[in-house]
Amino acid sequence: GILAQAPKSCAQPCSASRSAVGAMTSRVHAGRAVGTAMPPTQQVSGSAAGTSEGSNSSAVLSVASLLKNMIGAGIFSLPIGLRLASPMPGLMILGSIGIMSAVSYWMVGYCCIAWNVSSFRSLWHRTLGSSTAWIIDITILGNGCFTLVGYLVLIGDFTTKSFGGLLGEDHLLARSRILDQWVITVVLLLPLSLAEDLRRLAFTSVLGLGVTVYVVLLMLRDSWLNSPSEWGPNMVLCEWRMSAFEAVALYTHAFVAHYNAPKLYAELERPTALRWLLVVLVAYGIAFFVYASFAWAGLRRFEEAVEGNVLRNFPSQNSVLTAWLGMAFSIAFTYPIVFNSAREACVNLMSPIQESILASPRLQRLIASPRSQLRLGRRSISLYNVLGPRPDKPLSKGKNTATTGVIVVLTAAVASVCTDIGLVNALAGSVMGCAVAFVFPSILFYKTVRIQLGDACSADDDSLDSPLLEPFKAKHTVAQASAAARPFLKLSLGVACFIMVAGTSFGVLGAIIALQTAH
């Protein structure tokens, strides 16, 4: 196997950090040995992966699950990506981004094998230490904000088109996308975001997948029947353009699913390195075929007139109206799920800030003063804002409602100004997508392999000495590389560095070009 069992000298007792709650944390079960990737004597610990009951998925189901998480609203901006890069270079760039995304996705699974973990947050803690966990929360919050704004932009697109087909082009709801967005926000999105139990919204995953398949088939059929016999005179099939970097951002956003890699690996039946590689290759191969077919069909059908949301190019008819309404409902009921993750990340980010404020000596002296002690019983407004509610009283429902309302209103306000989903997806892909798909996986893989190739077999985390952490846990260890695998792993370090640098460059250039195009 690639990994060899860690030396016994590394298994020294120390305290292990408590797992934080976040959108990237997935509590899954996988109690089997890791096949050829780990020695037969080294079993998956219960603390890392739980039990094996009811959690194992076949390779086929794992491929389907990965595709379901990958293919989403980002597909609607792929045709304009081909227009920005020109068709032939655009397809080559799409394939290159798919290959890089597949390699980095495999890297995340490899790190899970090495560290024996089943969540992205646990992998980050083991590899880089819990002191940098705030980066995950910032990523979740940033990605959530981009996603929520994108959802509202799409809701404005689809509802305006739908009302035009149902009520007539002259109706107020068909002419004002801003009115549609705010009506949907106040009537539907805000109440759903305030709901405490989101389990009833689980059907949206299946609904979204079904509508996406319908839209892909609709695009392929319409392109086959209605595309012009020849390209228009203004279409250039092969030309290098700086706007290709904006296309890179759009493609990266479409291939991102890396936050789910640890959960998918943990649920894989007989999780060996070979089966994991097979799942990744098949899933990303299918995704590339679907993306390339959809992008080419959209560009071939509408050519220079293609928009950031290709569904806006279609005329109003029953088949298209079904797609508009289906996507609008699917996105509206998915909104609170993403919103809940972003809100939790915001809370995680604010907690250390609140603790540091409370630990300030000046504030402690202020609170300890006799005058402040008299006012603490009533909790003045200023101290309430700093300290929160009284310890014997839970957080008021009114304050939770106000916080949720502010975030929902802010995303709706941004979506009212930005009407191009292509721009939103380009910024999301360049700012967050490149980090999640390229930079973070390559950093985790590089650090993991360096530890395996070096003398150390455990991760150093100074925060493990904190008295707040759980005691009596073994120190986190990573299996050392076998002698036969060391040349391959050394070569893979170069690949990780290349993906890291390329992802950073793509992100910076993509954001600059997208913003310049918007102006």
LOMI-909457 format. One line per field, with one value per residue (C-alpha): residue number from 0; chain; x, y, z. Coordinates in steps of 0.2 Angstrom, whole numbers, plus 5000, padded with zeros to 4 digits. Example, Ala and Ser with C-alpha at 12.3 -4.5 7.8 and 13.67 -1.06 7.14 Angstrom:
LOMI-909457
nr 0, 1
kette A, A
xx 5062, 5068
yy 4978, 4995
zz 5039, 5036
END
This chain:
LOMI-909457
nr 0, 1, 2, 3, 4, 5, 6, 7, 8, 9, 10, 11, 12, 13, 14, 15, 16, 17, 18, 19, 20, 21, 22, 23, 24, 25, 26, 27, 28, 29, 30, 31, 32, 33, 34, 35, 36, 37, 38, 39, 40, 41, 42, 43, 44, 45, 46, 47, 48, 49, 50, 51, 52, 53, 54, 55, 56, 57, 58, 59, 60, 61, 62, 63, 64, 65, 66, 67, 68, 69, 70, 71, 72, 73, 74, 75, 76, 77, 78, 79, 80, 81, 82, 83, 84, 85, 86, 87, 88, 89, 90, 91, 92, 93, 94, 95, 96, 97, 98, 99, 100, 101, 102, 103, 104, 105, 106, 107, 108, 109, 110, 111, 112, 113, 114, 115, 116, 117, 118, 119, 120, 121, 122, 123, 124, 125, 126, 127, 128, 129, 130, 131, 132, 133, 134, 135, 136, 137, 138, 139, 140, 141, 142, 143, 144, 145, 146, 147, 148, 149, 150, 151, 152, 153, 154, 155, 156, 157, 158, 159, 160, 161, 162, 163, 164, 165, 166, 167, 168, 169, 170, 171, 172, 173, 174, 175, 176, 177, 178, 179, 180, 181, 182, 183, 184, 185, 186, 187, 188, 189, 190, 191, 192, 193, 194, 195, 196, 197, 198, 199, 200, 201, 202, 203, 204, 205, 206, 207, 208, 209, 210, 211, 212, 213, 214, 215, 216, 217, 218, 219, 220, 221, 222, 223, 224, 225, 226, 227, 228, 229, 230, 231, 232, 233, 234, 235, 236, 237, 238, 239, 240, 241, 242, 243, 244, 245, 246, 247, 248, 249, 250, 251, 252, 253, 254, 255, 256, 257, 258, 259, 260, 261, 262, 263, 264, 265, 266, 267, 268, 269, 270, 271, 272, 273, 274, 275, 276, 277, 278, 279, 280, 281, 282, 283, 284, 285, 286, 287, 288, 289, 290, 291, 292, 293, 294, 295, 296, 297, 298, 299, 300, 301, 302, 303, 304, 305, 306, 307, 308, 309, 310, 311, 312, 313, 314, 315, 316, 317, 318, 319, 320, 321, 322, 323, 324, 325, 326, 327, 328, 329, 330, 331, 332, 333, 334, 335, 336, 337, 338, 339, 340, 341, 342, 343, 344, 345, 346, 347, 348, 349, 350, 351, 352, 353, 354, 355, 356, 357, 358, 359, 360, 361, 362, 363, 364, 365, 366, 367, 368, 369, 370, 371, 372, 373, 374, 375, 376, 377, 378, 379, 380, 381, 382, 383, 384, 385, 386, 387, 388, 389, 390, 391, 392, 393, 394, 395, 396, 397, 398, 399, 400, 401, 402, 403, 404, 405, 406, 407, 408, 409, 410, 411, 412, 413, 414, 415, 416, 417, 418, 419, 420, 421, 422, 423, 424, 425, 426, 427, 428, 429, 430, 431, 432, 433, 434, 435, 436, 437, 438, 439, 440, 441, 442, 443, 444, 445, 446, 447, 448, 449, 450, 451, 452, 453, 454, 455, 456, 457, 458, 459, 460, 461, 462, 463, 464, 465, 466, 467, 468, 469, 470, 471, 472, 473, 474, 475, 476, 477, 478, 479, 480, 481, 482, 483, 484, 485, 486, 487, 488, 489, 490, 491, 492, 493, 494, 495, 496, 497, 498, 499, 500, 501, 502, 503, 504, 505, 506, 507, 508, 509, 510, 511, 512, 513, 514, 515, 516, 517, 518
kette A, A, A, A, A, A, A, A, A, A, A, A, A, A, A, A, A, A, A, A, A, A, A, A, A, A, A, A, A, A, A, A, A, A, A, A, A, A, A, A, A, A, A, A, A, A, A, A, A, A, A, A, A, A, A, A, A, A, A, A, A, A, A, A, A, A, A, A, A, A, A, A, A, A, A, A, A, A, A, A, A, A, A, A, A, A, A, A, A, A, A, A, A, A, A, A, A, A, A, A, A, A, A, A, A, A, A, A, A, A, A, A, A, A, A, A, A, A, A, A, A, A, A, A, A, A, A, A, A, A, A, A, A, A, A, A, A, A, A, A, A, A, A, A, A, A, A, A, A, A, A, A, A, A, A, A, A, A, A, A, A, A, A, A, A, A, A, A, A, A, A, A, A, A, A, A, A, A, A, A, A, A, A, A, A, A, A, A, A, A, A, A, A, A, A, A, A, A, A, A, A, A, A, A, A, A, A, A, A, A, A, A, A, A, A, A, A, A, A, A, A, A, A, A, A, A, A, A, A, A, A, A, A, A, A, A, A, A, A, A, A, A, A, A, A, A, A, A, A, A, A, A, A, A, A, A, A, A, A, A, A, A, A, A, A, A, A, A, A, A, A, A, A, A, A, A, A, A, A, A, A, A, A, A, A, A, A, A, A, A, A, A, A, A, A, A, A, A, A, A, A, A, A, A, A, A, A, A, A, A, A, A, A, A, A, A, A, A, A, A, A, A, A, A, A, A, A, A, A, A, A, A, A, A, A, A, A, A, A, A, A, A, A, A, A, A, A, A, A, A, A, A, A, A, A, A, A, A, A, A, A, A, A, A, A, A, A, A, A, A, A, A, A, A, A, A, A, A, A, A, A, A, A, A, A, A, A, A, A, A, A, A, A, A, A, A, A, A, A, A, A, A, A, A, A, A, A, A, A, A, A, A, A, A, A, A, A, A, A, A, A, A, A, A, A, A, A, A, A, A, A, A, A, A, A, A, A, A, A, A, A, A, A, A, A, A, A, A, A, A, A, A, A, A, A, A, A, A, A, A, A, A, A, A, A, A, A, A, A, A, A, A, A, A, A, A, A, A, A, A, A, A, A, A, A, A, A, A, A, A, A, A, A, A, A, A, A, A, A, A, A, A, A, A, A, A, A, A, A, A, A, A, A, A, A, A, A, A, A
xx 5000, 5005, 5005, 5014, 5009, 5015, 5029, 5023, 5034, 5022, 5007, 5010, 4995, 4989, 4973, 4963, 4953, 4935, 4927, 4919, 4902, 4901, 4894, 4909, 4908, 4899, 4895, 4896, 4900, 4913, 4920, 4929, 4948, 4954, 4959, 4976, 4978, 4982, 4989, 4976, 4980, 4976, 4957, 4947, 4944, 4926, 4931, 4935, 4922, 4909, 4901, 4898, 4880, 4869, 4883, 4892, 4888, 4893, 4905, 4890, 4880, 4896, 4898, 4879, 4881, 4897, 4888, 4873, 4884, 4894, 4881, 4870, 4866, 4883, 4880, 4869, 4884, 4895, 4889, 4895, 4911, 4914, 4910, 4922, 4936, 4931, 4924, 4940, 4951, 4936, 4933, 4952, 4951, 4936, 4945, 4960, 4950, 4941, 4957, 4965, 4948, 4948, 4966, 4963, 4948, 4958, 4970, 4957, 4952, 4970, 4973, 4957, 4965, 4982, 4974, 4959, 4946, 4929, 4925, 4934, 4935, 4943, 4956, 4960, 4963, 4974, 4984, 4986, 4980, 4964, 4971, 4968, 4950, 4944, 4949, 4936, 4922, 4927, 4926, 4909, 4903, 4910, 4904, 4887, 4885, 4890, 4878, 4864, 4866, 4867, 4851, 4841, 4848, 4842, 4825, 4823, 4827, 4815, 4801, 4801, 4801, 4788, 4776, 4778, 4772, 4758, 4751, 4757, 4772, 4764, 4760, 4769, 4777, 4783, 4792, 4800, 4812, 4816, 4798, 4798, 4814, 4808, 4791, 4799, 4811, 4798, 4785, 4795, 4814, 4813, 4800, 4810, 4827, 4819, 4813, 4822, 4820, 4826, 4824, 4807, 4817, 4827, 4816, 4824, 4840, 4830, 4819, 4835, 4843, 4827, 4825, 4844, 4842, 4827, 4836, 4851, 4839, 4829, 4845, 4852, 4835, 4833, 4851, 4849, 4832, 4835, 4853, 4858, 4867, 4883, 4891, 4888, 4900, 4905, 4909, 4928, 4931, 4949, 4957, 4966, 4957, 4961, 4942, 4947, 4952, 4934, 4929, 4941, 4932, 4915, 4922, 4930, 4914, 4905, 4917, 4918, 4912, 4928, 4920, 4910, 4925, 4929, 4910, 4909, 4925, 4920, 4903, 4912, 4910, 4927, 4936, 4953, 4964, 4960, 4941, 4942, 4952, 4939, 4925, 4933, 4938, 4921, 4912, 4923, 4923, 4904, 4903, 4915, 4905, 4888, 4896, 4905, 4889, 4878, 4890, 4893, 4874, 4870, 4883, 4879, 4861, 4862, 4880, 4885, 4868, 4871, 4868, 4876, 4860, 4857, 4839, 4835, 4838, 4824, 4807, 4791, 4784, 4777, 4793, 4803, 4790, 4792, 4810, 4809, 4796, 4805, 4822, 4813, 4805, 4821, 4832, 4820, 4819, 4837, 4841, 4838, 4849, 4864, 4859, 4859, 4877, 4883, 4874, 4883, 4900, 4896, 4893, 4909, 4919, 4911, 4913, 4932, 4930, 4918, 4929, 4944, 4933, 4927, 4945, 4951, 4958, 4951, 4933, 4935, 4940, 4925, 4913, 4920, 4917, 4903, 4893, 4894, 4889, 4873, 4869, 4873, 4858, 4847, 4859, 4861, 4860, 4878, 4884, 4870, 4878, 4895, 4891, 4875, 4859, 4860, 4867, 4851, 4841, 4842, 4845, 4829, 4819, 4817, 4836, 4838, 4824, 4833, 4849, 4842, 4832, 4847, 4857, 4842, 4839, 4857, 4858, 4842, 4849, 4865, 4855, 4844, 4859, 4868, 4857, 4870, 4872, 4887, 4896, 4891, 4897, 4913, 4917, 4912, 4923, 4938, 4937, 4930, 4930, 4949, 4952, 4941, 4945, 4964, 4972, 4966, 4967, 4985, 4990, 4982, 4990, 5007, 5008, 5002, 5014, 5029, 5025, 5024, 5041, 5049, 5054, 5038, 5023, 5011, 5004, 5010, 4996, 5000, 4982, 4981, 4987, 4972, 4963, 4946, 4950, 4945, 4959, 4965, 4965, 4980, 4990, 4985, 4996, 4998, 5004, 5021, 5024, 5031, 5047, 5039, 5028, 5040, 5045, 5027, 5024, 5039, 5033, 5015, 5022, 5027, 5009, 5002, 5013, 5008, 4989, 4992, 5001, 4989, 4973, 4980, 4984, 4967, 4958, 4967, 4966, 4948, 4942, 4951, 4944, 4927, 4926, 4933, 4920, 4906, 4911
yy 5000, 5018, 5021, 5011, 5010, 5024, 5020, 5016, 5030, 5042, 5036, 5047, 5052, 5070, 5080, 5081, 5096, 5095, 5095, 5112, 5113, 5120, 5118, 5108, 5096, 5080, 5067, 5051, 5032, 5021, 5007, 4997, 4995, 5006, 4991, 4992, 5010, 5006, 4991, 4977, 4979, 4998, 5000, 5015, 5022, 5025, 5043, 5047, 5039, 5031, 5014, 5006, 5002, 5009, 5021, 5011, 5016, 5007, 5015, 5019, 5028, 5037, 5043, 5048, 5058, 5067, 5072, 5078, 5089, 5095, 5099, 5114, 5132, 5135, 5125, 5140, 5151, 5138, 5143, 5161, 5154, 5147, 5164, 5173, 5161, 5157, 5139, 5129, 5136, 5136, 5118, 5115, 5126, 5117, 5100, 5107, 5114, 5097, 5088, 5099, 5098, 5079, 5078, 5090, 5081, 5065, 5074, 5077, 5059, 5054, 5065, 5057, 5040, 5046, 5055, 5043, 5057, 5059, 5078, 5093, 5102, 5087, 5085, 5104, 5102, 5087, 5094, 5113, 5114, 5121, 5138, 5141, 5134, 5152, 5151, 5137, 5148, 5163, 5152, 5145, 5163, 5170, 5155, 5156, 5175, 5172, 5158, 5167, 5182, 5170, 5162, 5178, 5184, 5167, 5169, 5186, 5179, 5164, 5173, 5187, 5175, 5164, 5178, 5185, 5168, 5166, 5184, 5192, 5203, 5219, 5213, 5222, 5206, 5202, 5219, 5222, 5209, 5219, 5218, 5199, 5197, 5206, 5198, 5181, 5186, 5193, 5180, 5164, 5166, 5175, 5163, 5148, 5155, 5158, 5139, 5129, 5112, 5111, 5092, 5094, 5103, 5087, 5084, 5100, 5089, 5077, 5091, 5101, 5086, 5082, 5100, 5101, 5085, 5092, 5108, 5099, 5088, 5104, 5113, 5098, 5096, 5114, 5116, 5101, 5107, 5126, 5130, 5138, 5128, 5138, 5149, 5168, 5180, 5187, 5170, 5166, 5148, 5149, 5165, 5169, 5182, 5189, 5186, 5167, 5170, 5174, 5158, 5149, 5156, 5150, 5133, 5132, 5136, 5123, 5109, 5113, 5099, 5097, 5101, 5085, 5074, 5067, 5062, 5054, 5044, 5039, 5032, 5023, 5004, 4995, 5012, 5008, 5020, 5012, 5013, 5031, 5035, 5026, 5036, 5052, 5049, 5042, 5056, 5070, 5062, 5062, 5080, 5086, 5077, 5085, 5102, 5102, 5096, 5109, 5123, 5119, 5117, 5134, 5143, 5134, 5139, 5157, 5162, 5180, 5183, 5170, 5177, 5174, 5163, 5154, 5150, 5169, 5167, 5155, 5162, 5159, 5142, 5128, 5117, 5132, 5138, 5122, 5124, 5142, 5137, 5121, 5130, 5145, 5133, 5122, 5137, 5145, 5130, 5127, 5145, 5142, 5127, 5137, 5152, 5141, 5136, 5154, 5160, 5146, 5151, 5169, 5164, 5153, 5168, 5180, 5169, 5171, 5190, 5190, 5180, 5191, 5207, 5199, 5194, 5212, 5218, 5235, 5228, 5216, 5231, 5240, 5226, 5223, 5241, 5244, 5255, 5242, 5228, 5238, 5240, 5222, 5216, 5225, 5222, 5239, 5240, 5243, 5229, 5218, 5220, 5216, 5202, 5195, 5190, 5184, 5167, 5160, 5166, 5159, 5170, 5179, 5174, 5192, 5194, 5179, 5185, 5202, 5194, 5183, 5197, 5208, 5195, 5190, 5209, 5212, 5198, 5203, 5221, 5215, 5204, 5219, 5229, 5214, 5206, 5196, 5178, 5176, 5189, 5182, 5165, 5172, 5181, 5166, 5155, 5166, 5172, 5156, 5142, 5143, 5142, 5127, 5118, 5121, 5131, 5122, 5104, 5106, 5114, 5100, 5087, 5095, 5096, 5078, 5071, 5081, 5074, 5056, 5058, 5066, 5059, 5066, 5055, 5067, 5084, 5097, 5109, 5120, 5122, 5104, 5110, 5120, 5114, 5116, 5102, 5084, 5074, 5056, 5055, 5049, 5061, 5063, 5052, 5050, 5034, 5035, 5032, 5015, 5014, 5010, 5025, 5038, 5042, 5044, 5055, 5066, 5069, 5073, 5087, 5096, 5093, 5100, 5116, 5118, 5117, 5129, 5142, 5140, 5141, 5157, 5165, 5160, 5167, 5184, 5186, 5179, 5192, 5207, 5202, 5199, 5216, 5225, 5217, 5222, 5240
zz 5000, 4999, 5017, 5031, 5049, 5060, 5073, 5090, 5097, 5089, 5099, 5114, 5125, 5123, 5122, 5106, 5101, 5101, 5084, 5079, 5071, 5054, 5037, 5031, 5046, 5041, 5054, 5044, 5048, 5041, 5052, 5039, 5037, 5023, 5012, 5003, 5008, 5026, 5035, 5039, 5057, 5058, 5059, 5057, 5074, 5081, 5086, 5068, 5058, 5069, 5065, 5049, 5050, 5036, 5029, 5015, 4997, 4982, 4969, 4958, 4972, 4977, 4959, 4958, 4975, 4969, 4953, 4963, 4973, 4959, 4945, 4950, 4946, 4939, 4923, 4917, 4915, 4905, 4888, 4890, 4896, 4879, 4871, 4883, 4879, 4861, 4858, 4855, 4868, 4880, 4878, 4882, 4897, 4903, 4901, 4910, 4925, 4926, 4927, 4940, 4950, 4949, 4955, 4970, 4974, 4975, 4986, 4999, 4999, 5001, 5016, 5024, 5021, 5029, 5044, 5046, 5047, 5039, 5039, 5031, 5047, 5056, 5042, 5043, 5062, 5060, 5046, 5050, 5068, 5076, 5077, 5059, 5059, 5057, 5038, 5036, 5044, 5033, 5018, 5022, 5026, 5009, 4999, 5007, 5003, 4985, 4984, 4992, 4981, 4965, 4971, 4972, 4955, 4947, 4956, 4949, 4931, 4932, 4941, 4929, 4914, 4922, 4926, 4908, 4901, 4914, 4916, 4900, 4896, 4902, 4919, 4934, 4940, 4923, 4921, 4938, 4943, 4959, 4964, 4961, 4971, 4986, 4986, 4986, 4999, 5011, 5008, 5006, 5010, 5026, 5034, 5028, 5035, 5052, 5053, 5066, 5058, 5040, 5038, 5028, 5015, 5011, 4995, 4987, 4983, 4972, 4965, 4960, 4952, 4942, 4936, 4931, 4921, 4912, 4908, 4901, 4890, 4885, 4880, 4869, 4861, 4857, 4850, 4839, 4832, 4831, 4829, 4813, 4800, 4800, 4813, 4812, 4804, 4821, 4829, 4830, 4834, 4840, 4848, 4864, 4874, 4892, 4896, 4896, 4914, 4918, 4909, 4921, 4936, 4929, 4925, 4943, 4951, 4941, 4947, 4965, 4977, 4987, 5004, 5003, 4998, 5016, 5019, 5002, 5005, 5023, 5015, 5001, 5002, 5004, 5003, 4995, 4986, 4969, 4972, 4977, 4962, 4951, 4959, 4956, 4938, 4933, 4941, 4934, 4917, 4917, 4923, 4910, 4896, 4903, 4905, 4888, 4879, 4888, 4885, 4867, 4864, 4872, 4862, 4846, 4848, 4853, 4848, 4852, 4860, 4874, 4892, 4909, 4912, 4896, 4901, 4899, 4880, 4878, 4872, 4883, 4879, 4889, 4890, 4895, 4907, 4916, 4917, 4924, 4937, 4942, 4945, 4954, 4967, 4969, 4972, 4984, 4995, 4994, 5000, 5019, 5019, 5013, 5024, 5039, 5036, 5033, 5049, 5059, 5051, 5056, 5074, 5074, 5069, 5081, 5096, 5098, 5096, 5110, 5121, 5117, 5122, 5138, 5142, 5141, 5158, 5155, 5152, 5167, 5178, 5172, 5175, 5193, 5198, 5210, 5198, 5184, 5197, 5201, 5182, 5178, 5186, 5174, 5159, 5151, 5132, 5130, 5141, 5134, 5117, 5123, 5135, 5127, 5137, 5155, 5158, 5165, 5150, 5132, 5117, 5114, 5099, 5094, 5093, 5082, 5071, 5069, 5064, 5051, 5044, 5042, 5033, 5021, 5018, 5014, 5001, 4993, 4992, 4983, 4971, 4967, 4961, 4952, 4939, 4930, 4937, 4925, 4935, 4952, 4947, 4940, 4956, 4967, 4956, 4957, 4975, 4984, 4971, 4967, 4986, 4989, 4973, 4971, 4985, 5001, 4995, 4988, 5005, 5015, 5003, 5003, 5022, 5024, 5012, 5019, 5036, 5029, 5020, 5035, 5052, 5060, 5060, 5070, 5068, 5080, 5087, 5102, 5105, 5111, 5128, 5131, 5147, 5138, 5126, 5130, 5139, 5137, 5118, 5108, 5098, 5080, 5069, 5051, 5043, 5036, 5017, 5012, 5003, 4986, 4987, 4991, 4973, 4968, 4983, 4980, 4962, 4969, 4979, 4963, 4957, 4973, 4971, 4953, 4958, 4972, 4962, 4947, 4958, 4966, 4949, 4942, 4957, 4956, 4937, 4936, 4949, 4940, 4923, 4929, 4938, 4922, 4911, 4923, 4921
END
